[in-house]
Amino acid sequence: MTLDRVVRITTDTEAADDRRDLAHWLSRPPEERIRHVEELRRQWYRLHGSNGPPPRLQRVARVVQLPEC
C-alpha cells in the first residue's frame, strides 16, 4: 500500500480550527477517542449502503526474523 502525497492550502482560520480540533482530541482519553472513531466508522458504513454490522478492525501480529550477520 502506498500513500499519495497531498498538499492542502488553508487559511489562517482553518489552520487555527485544525489546531483546536487536534488539541481537543489529544486532551481526551484514548478510550473516548476510540469510541468516537468506531461511531464514525459505523456512520460511514450506513451512509454507503452496507447491510449488517460494519466489519471490525483486525489485529495482526507479524513475526520478523532478522538475518544473522
ROSE-4610 file (N, C-alpha, C; in Angstrom, 1 decimal, always signed):
// ROSE-4610
residu = [M/M/M/T/T/T/L/L/L/D/D/D/R/R/R/V/V/V/V/V/V/R/R/R/I/I/I/T/T/T/T/T/T/D/D/D/T/T/T/E/E/E/A/A/A/A/A/A/D/D/D/D/D/D/R/R/R/R/R/R/D/D/D/L/L/L/A/A/A/H/H/H/W/W/W/L/L/L/S/S/S/R/R/R/P/P/P/P/P/P/E/E/E/E/E/E/R/R/R/I/I/I/R/R/R/H/H/H/V/V/V/E/E/E/E/E/E/L/L/L/R/R/R/R/R/R/Q/Q/Q/W/W/W/Y/Y/Y/R/R/R/L/L/L/H/H/H/G/G/G/S/S/S/N/N/N/G/G/G/P/P/P/P/P/P/P/P/P/R/R/R/L/L/L/Q/Q/Q/R/R/R/V/V/V/A/A/A/R/R/R/V/V/V/V/V/V/Q/Q/Q/L/L/L/P/P/P/E/E/E/C/C/C]
num = [1/1/1/2/2/2/3/3/3/4/4/4/5/5/5/6/6/6/7/7/7/8/8/8/9/9/9/10/10/10/11/11/11/12/12/12/13/13/13/14/14/14/15/15/15/16/16/16/17/17/17/18/18/18/19/19/19/20/20/20/21/21/21/22/22/22/23/23/23/24/24/24/25/25/25/26/26/26/27/27/27/28/28/28/29/29/29/30/30/30/31/31/31/32/32/32/33/33/33/34/34/34/35/35/35/36/36/36/37/37/37/38/38/38/39/39/39/40/40/40/41/41/41/42/42/42/43/43/43/44/44/44/45/45/45/46/46/46/47/47/47/48/48/48/49/49/49/50/50/50/51/51/51/52/52/52/53/53/53/54/54/54/55/55/55/56/56/56/57/57/57/58/58/58/59/59/59/60/60/60/61/61/61/62/62/62/63/63/63/64/64/64/65/65/65/66/66/66/67/67/67/68/68/68/69/69/69]
x = [+0.8/+0.0/+0.9/+0.6/+1.3/+0.4/+1.0/+0.2/+0.5/-0.5/-0.3/+0.1/+0.9/+1.3/+0.2/-0.2/-1.3/-0.9/-1.1/-0.9/-2.2/-2.4/-3.7/-3.4/-3.9/-3.7/-4.9/-4.6/-5.7/-5.5/-6.6/-6.5/-6.0/-5.6/-5.2/-6.3/-7.6/-8.7/-8.9/-8.8/-8.9/-7.7/-6.5/-5.4/-5.6/-6.1/-6.4/-7.5/-8.5/-9.6/-9.0/-8.1/-7.4/-6.6/-5.9/-5.1/-6.0/-7.1/-8.0/-8.6/-9.0/-9.5/-8.5/-7.3/-6.2/-6.0/-5.9/-5.7/-6.9/-8.1/-9.2/-9.1/-8.8/-8.8/-7.6/-6.5/-5.3/-5.6/-6.5/-6.9/-7.8/-8.4/-9.4/-8.7/-9.2/-8.6/-8.7/-7.8/-7.8/-9.1/-9.7/-11.0/-12.0/-12.1/-13.1/-12.8/-11.5/-11.2/-11.5/-11.2/-11.5/-13.0/-13.8/-15.3/-15.8/-15.2/-15.6/-15.3/-14.1/-13.7/-14.6/-15.0/-15.9/-17.3/-17.7/-19.0/-19.0/-17.9/-17.7/-17.6/-17.0/-16.9/-18.3/-19.1/-20.4/-21.3/-21.1/-21.9/-21.5/-20.2/-19.7/-20.3/-20.3/-20.9/-22.4/-23.1/-24.5/-24.8/-24.0/-24.1/-23.8/-22.9/-22.5/-23.3/-24.4/-25.3/-24.9/-24.0/-23.6/-24.7/-25.1/-26.1/-25.4/-26.0/-25.4/-24.4/-23.8/-22.8/-21.5/-20.9/-19.6/-18.5/-17.6/-16.5/-15.7/-15.2/-14.4/-12.9/-12.2/-10.8/-10.1/-9.1/-8.4/-7.0/-6.7/-5.3/-4.4/-3.3/-2.4/-1.1/-0.5/+0.9/+1.8/+2.9/+3.8/+5.1/+5.6/+6.9/+7.9/+9.0/+10.0/+11.3/+12.0/+13.3/+14.3/+15.2/+16.3/+17.4/+18.0/+19.1/+20.3/+21.0/+22.1/+23.3/+24.1/+25.2/+26.4]
y = [-1.2/+0.0/+1.2/+2.2/+3.4/+4.6/+5.6/+6.8/+7.9/+8.6/+9.7/+10.9/+11.7/+13.0/+14.0/+14.7/+15.7/+17.0/+18.0/+19.4/+20.1/+20.7/+21.4/+22.8/+23.7/+25.1/+25.6/+26.2/+26.6/+28.1/+28.6/+30.0/+29.9/+31.0/+31.0/+30.5/+30.9/+30.5/+29.0/+28.4/+26.9/+26.2/+26.8/+26.2/+26.3/+27.4/+27.5/+26.5/+26.3/+25.3/+23.9/+23.6/+22.3/+22.1/+23.2/+23.1/+22.9/+23.6/+23.5/+22.1/+21.5/+20.2/+19.2/+19.3/+18.4/+18.5/+19.7/+19.9/+19.3/+19.4/+18.8/+17.3/+16.7/+15.2/+14.7/+15.4/+14.9/+15.1/+15.9/+16.1/+15.0/+14.3/+13.2/+11.9/+11.1/+9.8/+8.9/+7.9/+7.1/+6.3/+5.9/+5.1/+5.9/+7.2/+8.1/+8.3/+8.5/+8.7/+7.5/+6.3/+5.0/+4.9/+5.2/+5.1/+6.0/+7.2/+8.2/+7.7/+7.1/+6.6/+5.4/+4.6/+3.5/+4.0/+5.1/+5.6/+6.2/+6.9/+7.5/+6.4/+5.3/+4.1/+3.5/+3.4/+2.9/+3.8/+5.1/+6.1/+6.0/+5.8/+5.7/+4.5/+3.4/+2.2/+2.3/+2.9/+3.2/+4.1/+5.1/+6.0/+5.4/+4.4/+3.8/+2.5/+2.3/+1.2/-0.1/-0.2/-1.6/-2.2/-3.4/-4.2/-4.9/-4.9/-5.7/-4.8/-5.4/-4.6/-4.4/-3.3/-3.0/-4.0/-4.2/-5.1/-4.5/-5.3/-4.9/-4.7/-3.9/-3.8/-5.0/-5.5/-6.7/-6.4/-7.2/-7.0/-8.1/-7.6/-8.5/-8.4/-9.6/-9.6/-10.2/-9.6/-10.2/-10.4/-11.7/-12.0/-11.9/-11.2/-11.0/-11.5/-12.3/-12.9/-12.1/-11.4/-10.7/-11.6/-11.4/-12.2/-12.2/-13.3/-13.3/-12.6/-11.8/-11.1/-11.9]
z = [+0.0/+0.0/+0.0/-0.9/-0.9/-0.6/+0.0/+0.3/-0.7/-1.2/-2.1/-1.3/-1.8/-1.2/-1.5/-0.4/-0.6/+0.0/-0.8/-0.3/-0.2/+1.0/+1.3/+1.6/+0.9/+1.2/+2.0/+3.2/+4.0/+4.4/+5.0/+5.5/+7.0/+7.6/+9.0/+9.9/+9.5/+10.3/+10.3/+9.1/+9.0/+9.8/+9.7/+10.4/+11.9/+12.4/+13.8/+14.2/+13.4/+13.7/+13.8/+12.9/+12.9/+14.2/+14.6/+15.8/+17.0/+17.1/+18.2/+18.2/+17.0/+17.0/+17.5/+17.0/+17.5/+19.0/+19.5/+20.9/+21.7/+21.2/+21.9/+22.0/+20.8/+20.8/+21.6/+21.6/+22.4/+23.9/+24.2/+25.6/+26.1/+25.2/+25.6/+25.9/+26.7/+27.0/+25.8/+25.6/+24.4/+24.2/+25.3/+25.2/+24.5/+24.9/+24.2/+22.8/+22.4/+21.0/+20.2/+20.8/+20.0/+19.8/+20.9/+20.8/+19.7/+19.6/+18.5/+17.1/+17.0/+15.7/+15.3/+16.3/+16.0/+15.5/+16.2/+15.8/+14.4/+14.1/+12.7/+11.7/+12.0/+11.1/+10.8/+11.9/+11.7/+10.8/+11.0/+10.2/+8.8/+8.5/+7.1/+6.4/+7.1/+6.5/+6.3/+7.2/+7.0/+5.8/+5.6/+4.5/+3.2/+3.2/+1.9/+1.7/+2.3/+2.0/+2.4/+3.4/+3.8/+4.6/+4.3/+5.1/+6.2/+7.4/+8.5/+9.3/+10.3/+11.1/+10.3/+10.5/+9.8/+10.3/+9.4/+9.9/+11.0/+11.9/+13.0/+12.5/+13.2/+12.9/+13.3/+12.5/+12.8/+13.4/+14.4/+14.9/+14.3/+13.7/+13.0/+13.7/+14.0/+14.5/+13.5/+13.2/+12.2/+12.9/+12.7/+13.3/+12.3/+12.5/+11.5/+12.1/+11.4/+11.8/+11.0/+11.8/+11.2/+10.7/+9.6/+9.1/+10.1/+10.2/+11.0/+10.3/+11.1/+10.5/+10.4]
